[in-house]
Protein backbone atom coordinates (compact mmCIF):
# COMPACT_ATOMS: atom_id res chain seq x y z
CA UNK A 1 0.00 0.00 0.00
CA UNK A 2 3.08 2.23 -0.04
CA UNK A 3 2.47 4.67 -2.90
CA UNK A 4 5.77 5.40 -4.71
CA UNK A 5 6.70 8.79 -6.05
CA UNK A 6 5.31 9.84 -9.45
CA UNK A 7 2.17 7.70 -9.22
CA UNK A 8 0.34 10.72 -7.84
CA UNK A 9 0.65 14.21 -9.29
CA UNK A 10 2.57 16.84 -7.28
CA UNK A 11 -0.76 18.61 -6.81
CA UNK A 12 -2.33 15.50 -5.29
CA UNK A 13 0.70 14.97 -3.07
CA UNK A 14 0.50 18.58 -1.90
CA UNK A 15 -3.18 18.28 -1.02
CA UNK A 16 -2.64 15.04 0.90
CA UNK A 17 0.32 16.46 2.82
CA UNK A 18 -1.67 19.58 3.66
CA UNK A 19 -4.53 17.39 4.89
CA UNK A 20 -2.15 15.60 7.26
CA UNK A 21 -0.72 18.76 8.85
CA UNK A 22 -3.72 19.41 11.14
CA UNK A 23 -3.95 15.68 11.91
CA UNK A 24 -0.32 15.63 13.04
CA UNK A 25 -0.80 18.87 14.99
CA UNK A 26 -3.85 17.57 16.85
CA UNK A 27 -2.12 14.24 17.51
CA UNK A 28 0.95 15.96 18.97
CA UNK A 29 -1.22 18.14 21.21
CA UNK A 30 -3.24 15.13 22.39
CA UNK A 31 -0.07 13.21 23.23
CA UNK A 32 1.33 16.19 25.14
CA UNK A 33 -1.90 16.56 27.08
CA UNK A 34 -3.03 12.99 27.72
CA UNK A 35 -0.10 10.58 27.53
CA UNK A 36 2.19 10.18 30.56
CA UNK A 37 5.68 11.29 29.59
CA UNK A 38 7.10 7.97 30.76
CA UNK A 39 4.91 6.20 28.19
CA UNK A 40 6.19 8.09 25.13
CA UNK A 41 9.13 5.67 24.56
CA UNK A 42 6.54 2.90 24.20
CA UNK A 43 5.42 4.64 21.01
CA UNK A 44 8.80 3.70 19.56
CA UNK A 45 8.24 0.05 20.42
CA UNK A 46 4.77 0.23 18.88
CA UNK A 47 6.19 1.89 15.76
CA UNK A 48 8.73 -0.93 15.57
CA UNK A 49 5.91 -3.49 15.46
CA UNK A 50 4.30 -1.59 12.59
CA UNK A 51 7.64 -1.31 10.77
CA UNK A 52 8.19 -5.07 11.08
CA UNK A 53 4.62 -5.92 10.08
CA UNK A 54 5.11 -4.03 6.83
CA UNK A 55 8.22 -6.10 6.03
CA UNK A 56 6.24 -9.35 5.97
CA UNK A 57 4.96 -9.39 2.39
CA UNK A 58 2.13 -11.78 1.65
CA UNK A 59 1.52 -13.06 -1.92
CA UNK A 60 -1.81 -13.47 -3.69
CA UNK A 61 -2.57 -15.16 -7.03
CA UNK A 62 -1.66 -12.91 -9.94
CA UNK A 63 1.86 -12.10 -8.80
CA UNK A 64 1.21 -9.18 -6.44
CA UNK A 65 1.89 -8.85 -2.73
CA UNK A 66 0.72 -6.88 0.28
CA UNK A 67 1.27 -6.65 4.02
CA UNK A 68 -0.22 -5.86 7.39
CA UNK A 69 0.34 -2.41 8.94
CA UNK A 70 -0.49 -2.73 12.62
CA UNK A 71 -2.06 0.72 12.92
CA UNK A 72 -5.21 -0.52 14.64
CA UNK A 73 -3.10 -2.53 17.09
CA UNK A 74 -1.20 0.59 18.17
CA UNK A 75 -4.45 2.56 18.42
CA UNK A 76 -5.94 -0.09 20.73
CA UNK A 77 -2.87 -0.15 22.96
CA UNK A 78 -1.81 3.51 23.05
CA UNK A 79 -4.70 5.41 21.45
CA UNK A 80 -5.33 6.53 17.85
CA UNK A 81 -3.31 9.75 18.16
CA UNK A 82 -0.24 7.82 19.30
CA UNK A 83 -0.86 5.37 16.46
CA UNK A 84 -0.96 8.23 13.96
CA UNK A 85 2.42 9.55 15.05
CA UNK A 86 4.03 6.13 15.49
CA UNK A 87 3.04 4.89 12.03
CA UNK A 88 3.95 8.26 10.46
CA UNK A 89 7.49 8.06 11.82
CA UNK A 90 7.79 4.43 10.69
CA UNK A 91 6.65 5.43 7.20
CA UNK A 92 9.12 8.32 7.16
CA UNK A 93 12.04 6.02 7.96
CA UNK A 94 10.90 3.54 5.33
CA UNK A 95 10.75 6.25 2.67
CA UNK A 96 13.99 8.05 3.56
CA UNK A 97 16.27 5.10 4.30
CA UNK A 98 14.78 2.12 2.48
CA UNK A 99 12.94 3.70 -0.46
CA UNK A 100 9.69 2.03 0.58
CA UNK A 101 7.03 4.61 -0.27
CA UNK A 102 7.60 7.94 -1.95
CA UNK A 103 9.01 11.15 -0.52
CA UNK A 104 6.46 13.35 -2.28
CA UNK A 105 3.78 10.72 -1.58
CA UNK A 106 4.61 10.65 2.14
CA UNK A 107 1.54 12.70 3.03
CA UNK A 108 -0.74 10.39 1.05
CA UNK A 109 0.76 7.28 2.62
CA UNK A 110 0.35 8.78 6.08
CA UNK A 111 -3.23 9.79 5.32
CA UNK A 112 -4.06 6.20 4.37
CA UNK A 113 -2.03 4.17 6.85
CA UNK A 114 -1.41 6.55 9.78
CA UNK A 115 -4.76 8.37 9.83
CA UNK A 116 -7.59 6.48 8.15
CA UNK A 117 -6.45 3.00 9.17
CA UNK A 118 -5.93 3.49 12.94
CA UNK A 119 -8.86 5.85 13.47
CA UNK A 120 -11.34 3.62 11.63
CA UNK A 121 -9.94 0.51 13.30
CA UNK A 122 -10.06 2.08 16.76
CA UNK A 123 -13.60 3.43 16.33
CA UNK A 124 -14.90 -0.01 15.34
CA UNK A 125 -12.93 -1.66 18.16
CA UNK A 126 -14.42 0.68 20.78
CA UNK A 127 -17.91 0.18 19.36
CA UNK A 128 -17.63 -3.59 19.77
CA UNK A 129 -15.32 -4.03 22.77
CA UNK A 130 -16.44 -1.07 24.84
CA UNK A 131 -14.39 -1.18 28.03
CA UNK A 132 -13.70 -4.92 27.87
CA UNK A 133 -10.12 -6.20 27.94
CA UNK A 134 -8.57 -9.66 27.81
CA UNK A 135 -11.78 -11.35 26.73
CA UNK A 136 -13.46 -12.58 23.57
CA UNK A 137 -15.31 -9.32 23.03
CA UNK A 138 -12.09 -7.34 22.93
CA UNK A 139 -10.40 -9.70 20.49
CA UNK A 140 -13.45 -9.78 18.22
CA UNK A 141 -13.51 -5.98 18.25
CA UNK A 142 -9.79 -5.83 17.51
CA UNK A 143 -10.13 -8.28 14.63
CA UNK A 144 -13.09 -6.58 12.98
CA UNK A 145 -11.68 -3.11 13.61
CA UNK A 146 -8.29 -3.95 12.10
CA UNK A 147 -9.95 -5.59 9.09
CA UNK A 148 -12.16 -2.60 8.35
CA UNK A 149 -9.31 -0.18 9.08
CA UNK A 150 -6.90 -1.63 6.55
CA UNK A 151 -9.64 -1.92 3.93
CA UNK A 152 -10.66 1.70 4.47
CA UNK A 153 -7.02 2.67 3.95
CA UNK A 154 -6.78 0.53 0.81
CA UNK A 155 -9.92 2.15 -0.60
CA UNK A 156 -8.44 5.60 -0.05
CA UNK A 157 -5.25 4.57 -1.84
CA UNK A 158 -7.30 3.10 -4.70
CA UNK A 159 -9.20 6.37 -5.12
CA UNK A 160 -5.98 8.39 -5.04
CA UNK A 161 -4.58 6.15 -7.78
CA UNK A 162 -7.78 6.08 -9.80
CA UNK A 163 -8.41 9.82 -10.06
CA UNK A 164 -5.00 10.51 -11.61
CA UNK A 165 -5.89 9.63 -15.25
CA UNK A 166 -9.13 11.58 -14.84
CA UNK A 167 -7.33 14.76 -13.83
CA UNK A 168 -3.86 14.68 -15.38
CA UNK A 169 -3.23 13.83 -19.06
CA UNK A 170 -0.75 14.95 -21.69
CA UNK A 171 -1.59 16.42 -25.11
CA UNK A 172 -1.91 12.94 -26.60
CA UNK A 173 -4.48 11.95 -24.00
CA UNK A 174 -2.17 9.61 -22.10
CA UNK A 175 -2.09 9.64 -18.32
CA UNK A 176 0.76 11.66 -16.83
CA UNK A 177 0.91 9.66 -13.61
CA UNK A 178 -0.92 6.51 -12.50
CA UNK A 179 -2.57 5.29 -15.72
CA UNK A 180 -5.27 3.16 -14.10
CA UNK A 181 -8.73 4.61 -13.57
CA UNK A 182 -11.10 3.86 -10.71
CA UNK A 183 -12.57 0.91 -12.61
CA UNK A 184 -9.17 -0.78 -12.36
CA UNK A 185 -7.61 0.64 -9.20
CA UNK A 186 -10.50 -0.09 -6.84
CA UNK A 187 -10.92 -3.80 -7.61
CA UNK A 188 -7.14 -4.26 -7.92
CA UNK A 189 -6.54 -2.82 -4.46
CA UNK A 190 -9.64 -4.12 -2.72
CA UNK A 191 -9.63 -7.78 -3.80
CA UNK A 192 -6.32 -8.44 -2.06
CA UNK A 193 -7.20 -6.43 1.04
CA UNK A 194 -10.69 -7.85 1.42
CA UNK A 195 -9.16 -11.32 1.39
CA UNK A 196 -5.52 -12.13 2.16
CA UNK A 197 -4.08 -8.80 3.33
CA UNK A 198 -7.07 -8.03 5.53
CA UNK A 199 -6.73 -11.46 7.12
CA UNK A 200 -3.01 -10.83 7.69
CA UNK A 201 -3.89 -7.59 9.49
CA UNK A 202 -6.42 -9.41 11.68
CA UNK A 203 -3.99 -12.19 12.62
CA UNK A 204 -1.17 -9.76 13.38
CA UNK A 205 -3.40 -7.46 15.44
CA UNK A 206 -5.15 -10.11 17.51
CA UNK A 207 -2.02 -12.22 18.08
CA UNK A 208 0.15 -9.31 19.25
CA UNK A 209 -2.70 -7.85 21.32
CA UNK A 210 -3.24 -11.17 23.12
CA UNK A 211 0.51 -11.44 23.77
CA UNK A 212 0.72 -7.90 25.14
CA UNK A 213 -2.30 -8.32 27.40
CA UNK A 214 -0.83 -11.47 28.95
CA UNK A 215 2.94 -10.96 28.90
CA UNK A 216 3.82 -7.32 28.17
CA UNK A 217 1.25 -4.96 29.74
CA UNK A 218 3.71 -2.07 29.62
CA UNK A 219 2.83 -1.61 25.93
CA UNK A 220 -0.53 -0.14 26.88
CA UNK A 221 -1.49 3.34 27.98
CA UNK A 222 -3.82 1.86 30.61
CA UNK A 223 -0.94 0.52 32.73
CA UNK A 224 1.70 2.30 34.79
CA UNK A 225 4.67 0.25 33.56
CA UNK A 226 6.98 2.17 31.24
CA UNK A 227 9.97 -0.11 30.64
CA UNK A 228 10.12 -2.86 28.04
CA UNK A 229 9.90 -6.29 29.63
CA UNK A 230 11.90 -9.31 28.55
CA UNK A 231 8.90 -10.93 26.78
CA UNK A 232 8.44 -7.80 24.67
CA UNK A 233 12.13 -7.73 23.75
CA UNK A 234 12.02 -11.42 22.84
CA UNK A 235 8.98 -10.89 20.62
CA UNK A 236 10.69 -8.05 18.75
CA UNK A 237 13.81 -10.19 18.31
CA UNK A 238 11.78 -13.12 16.97
CA UNK A 239 9.98 -10.90 14.48
CA UNK A 240 13.27 -9.35 13.33
CA UNK A 241 14.85 -12.75 12.72
CA UNK A 242 11.71 -13.93 10.92
CA UNK A 243 11.49 -10.97 8.52
CA UNK A 244 13.18 -12.83 5.60
CA UNK A 245 9.93 -14.80 5.34
CA UNK A 246 8.65 -11.65 3.62
CA UNK A 247 11.16 -12.25 0.82
CA UNK A 248 9.42 -15.49 -0.14
CA UNK A 249 6.51 -13.52 -1.61
CA UNK A 250 7.36 -13.17 -5.30
CA UNK A 251 6.14 -10.16 -7.23
CA UNK A 252 5.48 -6.50 -6.51
CA UNK A 253 2.54 -4.93 -4.72
CA UNK A 254 -0.06 -3.48 -7.10
CA UNK A 255 0.71 0.16 -7.83
CA UNK A 256 4.35 -0.08 -6.74
CA UNK A 257 6.02 -0.94 -10.05
CA UNK A 258 9.01 1.06 -11.22
CA UNK A 259 8.76 3.38 -14.21
CA UNK A 260 10.65 0.80 -16.25
CA UNK A 261 8.07 -1.89 -15.42
CA UNK A 262 4.72 -0.18 -15.78
CA UNK A 263 4.52 -0.33 -19.59
CA UNK A 264 4.69 -4.13 -19.35
CA UNK A 265 1.65 -4.27 -17.04
CA UNK A 266 -0.69 -3.75 -19.98
CA UNK A 267 -0.70 0.03 -20.29
CA UNK A 268 1.53 0.00 -23.35
CA UNK A 269 3.39 3.20 -22.45
CA UNK A 270 5.19 4.82 -19.54
CA UNK A 271 3.49 8.00 -18.29
CA UNK A 272 5.66 11.08 -18.81
CA UNK A 273 5.24 12.13 -15.20
CA UNK A 274 6.96 8.92 -14.19
CA UNK A 275 9.75 9.19 -16.74
CA UNK A 276 10.59 12.80 -15.84
CA UNK A 277 9.32 12.83 -12.27
CA UNK A 278 10.93 13.20 -8.87
CA UNK A 279 13.86 10.86 -8.28
CA UNK A 280 15.24 9.96 -4.86
CA UNK A 281 17.96 7.43 -4.11
CA UNK A 282 17.47 5.78 -0.74
CA UNK A 283 20.44 4.71 1.36
CA UNK A 284 19.35 1.06 1.56
CA UNK A 285 16.82 0.53 -1.24
CA UNK A 286 14.50 -2.46 -0.84
CA UNK A 287 15.99 -3.24 2.59
CA UNK A 288 19.19 -4.52 0.99
CA UNK A 289 22.94 -4.19 1.48
CA UNK A 290 25.28 -4.38 -1.47
CA UNK A 291 27.48 -7.47 -1.26
CA UNK A 292 25.43 -9.20 1.43
CA UNK A 293 22.93 -12.05 1.03
CA UNK A 294 19.41 -10.75 0.55
CA UNK A 295 18.07 -12.43 3.70
CA UNK A 296 20.88 -11.04 5.86
CA UNK A 297 20.40 -7.54 4.48
CA UNK A 298 16.70 -7.81 5.27
CA UNK A 299 17.44 -8.71 8.90
CA UNK A 300 19.99 -5.91 9.22
CA UNK A 301 17.45 -3.46 7.80
CA UNK A 302 14.92 -4.63 10.37
CA UNK A 303 17.46 -4.12 13.16
CA UNK A 304 18.28 -0.62 11.92
CA UNK A 305 14.64 0.36 11.55
CA UNK A 306 13.62 -0.95 14.97
CA UNK A 307 16.65 0.61 16.69
CA UNK A 308 16.08 4.02 15.10
CA UNK A 309 12.40 4.07 16.01
CA UNK A 310 13.07 3.16 19.62
CA UNK A 311 15.87 5.74 19.88
CA UNK A 312 13.79 8.50 18.26
CA UNK A 313 10.87 8.08 20.64
CA UNK A 314 13.14 7.69 23.66
CA UNK A 315 14.73 11.01 22.78
CA UNK A 316 11.29 12.58 22.36
CA UNK A 317 10.22 11.15 25.71
CA UNK A 318 13.40 12.41 27.36
CA UNK A 319 12.90 15.88 25.89
CA UNK A 320 9.25 15.93 26.94
CA UNK A 321 10.18 14.85 30.46
CA UNK A 322 12.83 17.55 30.64
CA UNK A 323 10.39 20.25 29.56
CA UNK A 324 7.86 19.00 32.10
CA UNK A 325 10.37 19.26 34.95
CA UNK A 326 11.43 22.73 33.81
CA UNK A 327 7.84 23.97 33.67
CA UNK A 328 7.22 22.77 37.25
CA UNK A 329 10.48 24.16 38.64
Secondary structure, 3 states (H helix, E strand, C coil): CCCCCCCCCHHHHHHHHHHHHHHHHHHHHHHHHHCCHHHHHHHHHHHHHHHHHCCCCEEECCCEEECCCCHHHHHHHHCHHHHHHHHHHHHHHHHHHHCCCCCCCHHHHHHHHHHHHHHHHHHHHHHHHCCCCCCHHHHHHHHHHHHHHHHHHHHHHHHHHHCHHHHCECCCCCECCCCCCHHHHHHHHHHHHHHHHHHHHHHHHHHHHHHHHHHCCCCCCCCCCCCCCHHHHHHHHHHHHHHHHHHHCCCCCCCCCCCCCHHHHCCCCCCHHHHCCCCCCCCCHHHCCCCCCHHHHHHHHHHHHHHHHHHHHHHHHHHHHHHHHHHCC
